[in-house]
Amino acid sequence: MKIEYDPERDLLYIYFAEPEKKSAETITIKPGVHADFDKDGKLIGIEVIDASELMGKKIEFALPERTAVA
């Protein structure tokens, strides 16, 4: 998974596949939130337009730390 945020365009994109993967279909989840699917119907990404308005004024991500596997 990869997360990108463009503050100039206030655009957030969450990749669930490689960024090069092409979208075959886009479905609007709600105004400003779009889900992209590949040709097999697998979710490959979510785009949020005007992200700071939809998610709050401060865009932050906290991910859990990975623990070492013995």
Secondary structure, DSSP 8 states (H G I E B T S, - for coil): -EEEEETTTTEEEEESS-TT---SEEEEEETTEEEEE-TTS-EEEEEEETHHHHH-SS------------
